[in-house]
Amino acid sequence: MKGAYSVVLVGSALSTKERNIEAKSSSSSSSCAIQHTTGQEQCIQARTAETLQTTPLKHSSTLVTHTFHTTPFSFTSMLLVLLLLVAFAPGLSSLPIASDSGHRPPANQTFRPGGEEVQNLKRVSSYLSKINKPAVKTIKSPDGDVIDCVLAHLQPAFDHPELKGQKPLDLPERPKSHNSTDIVEETYQLWSESGEACPEGTVPIRRTTDKDILRASSVQRFGRKLPRRHVRRDSSGSGHEHAVVFVNGDQYYGAKASINVWSPRVTDQYEFSLSQIWVISGTFGHDLNTIEAGWQVSPELYGDNYPRFFTYWTTDAYQATGCYNLLCSGFVQTNNKIAIGAAISPRSSFNGRQFDIGLMVWKDPKHGHWWLEFGNGLLVGYWPAFLFSHLRSHASMVQFGGEIVNSRSRGYHTSTQMGSGQFAGAGFGKASYFRNLQVVDWDNNLLPLNNLHLTADHPNCYDIRQGRNNAWGTYFYYGGPGRNVRCP
């Protein structure tokens, strides 16, 4: 595994005389290392007599030498000295140790991993061996990502008991009124700009590293949104804040929109900023089902501030089911050109070129699975219907917009931006937008939205404005800077 995690205990520096003594014995060195790449612990214990000669005992060497030279040697005095050494050695060994150069060794050289740290590293190694599948080909992205081309039937989804031994389904029936004749296979992802591609029959998967997992609070929570009581409505208690539009009160079988892509500033590692489509069913209690897709900036999940294409699903309000991207068994990818979780390129610039991506989620009338389309006609894959309870039949709400996490880690509202970081009133070229909003009905038709509701949890921090015209259909601008004079 690349980027293996190692913790090494390095012994203190020895004097010249002590090095000569140690060179005569191959068993006198003392070192301990945990090699995460093999999962083995290697430890060599120095003999007790030689340990007494190492640098820590220099603190008492003057006392011992003086005793030997001022009193007649006797068994009693020798025993007394030995008892003193045994009594004070533990305390002395914990004192700062100076090297031959007079400098203290770096703090990490004295780190002794405890049982819990060792067990955590073992859990990380086990998860990585499960989630990172054997690659037919590997592609290095300019942003540092490694993209593995994995045989489609070996992807993580097929670890699920109900999918084992199966293969991805045939193409679904697209919604009516969906223009699929002008499909342009643009991927708009950074890793593909080199011209490298995954072979047919494989799917590109962003490789997960030990650093990715160690940024999370635990292996169990890695790749998952934190459980919370309030999912959409005023969420000040959970730290999640929204500026969204939604429709409800009917049965929905899909949603479509084009989403403006920016690189919002995220000021805390454990916060994120995203723009997405939610397809929702169930109550806003523990039985909430969601399918989600869009772009997000998440330093905790990805280790950087690039906007990345992502997916998510849950069947229990983010408690124990579901995950981001392909980080658990669930979403089945069918495309060899899109890497879920990879950075999007290009991005919009203030008062400059604007860039957006098309996304559509819909329920295939034939098999009942929920499919995802990216860009202008690229089928990414599907969420099998059996993953869900309420969404197995239809959605009861569709939502579009932005979400951020406000951790208040500094005691006041976060400066994490939503969208472009500008309020909705800034308009085109400055504020972020969604355009051409549509839903899919029971007969697989794409329809414009009716009875649209707007909500912003904290409008002084992030707000939203709706509009409609012939070119963009139903659209809205949204976002904001977070902390400001009116958002303390």
HELIX and SHEET records of a PDB file:
HELIX    1   1 THR A   16  ALA A   23  1                                   8    
HELIX    2   2 THR A   48  THR A   51  1                                   4    
HELIX    3   3 THR A   55  SER A   60  5                                   6    
HELIX    4   4 SER A   61  THR A   70  1                                  10    
HELIX    5   5 PHE A   75  SER A   93  1                                  19    
HELIX    6   6 ALA A  107  THR A  110  5                                   4    
HELIX    7   7 GLY A  115  ILE A  131  1                                  17    
HELIX    8   8 ALA A  152  LEU A  154  5                                   3    
HELIX    9   9 PRO A  156  ASP A  159  5                                   4    
HELIX   10  10 LEU A  190  SER A  194  5                                   5    
HELIX   11  11 ASP A  210  LEU A  214  1                                   5    
HELIX   12  12 PRO A  299  TYR A  302  1                                   4    
HELIX   13  13 ALA A  385  LEU A  387  5                                   3    
HELIX   14  14 HIS A  390  ARG A  392  5                                   3    
HELIX   15  15 ALA A  424  ALA A  426  5                                   3    
SHEET    1   A 3 SER A   6  LEU A   9  0                                        
SHEET    2   A 3 SER A  31  GLN A  35 -1                                        
SHEET    3   A 3 GLN A  40  ILE A  44 -1                                        
SHEET    1   B 3 LYS A 137  LYS A 140  0                                        
SHEET    2   B 3 VAL A 146  LEU A 151 -1                                        
SHEET    3   B 3 THR A 202  ARG A 206 -1                                        
SHEET    1   C 6 ARG A 308  THR A 314  0                                        
SHEET    2   C 6 ASN A 289  VAL A 297 -1                                        
SHEET    3   C 6 SER A 273  SER A 281 -1                                        
SHEET    4   C 6 ALA A 395  VAL A 405 -1                                        
SHEET    5   C 6 HIS A 240  TYR A 252 -1                                        
SHEET    6   C 6 HIS A 453  ALA A 456 -1                                        
SHEET    1   D 7 VAL A 332  GLN A 333  0                                        
SHEET    2   D 7 LEU A 378  TRP A 383 -1                                        
SHEET    3   D 7 TRP A 370  PHE A 374 -1                                        
SHEET    4   D 7 ASP A 356  LYS A 363 -1                                        
SHEET    5   D 7 GLY A 254  ASN A 260 -1                                        
SHEET    6   D 7 SER A 432  VAL A 440 -1                                        
SHEET    7   D 7 LEU A 446  PRO A 448 -1                                        
SHEET    1   E 8 VAL A 332  GLN A 333  0                                        
SHEET    2   E 8 LEU A 378  TRP A 383 -1                                        
SHEET    3   E 8 TRP A 370  PHE A 374 -1                                        
SHEET    4   E 8 ASP A 356  LYS A 363 -1                                        
SHEET    5   E 8 GLY A 254  ASN A 260 -1                                        
SHEET    6   E 8 SER A 432  VAL A 440 -1                                        
SHEET    7   E 8 GLY A 473  GLY A 479 -1                                        
SHEET    8   E 8 ASP A 463  ASN A 469 -1                                        
END                                                                             
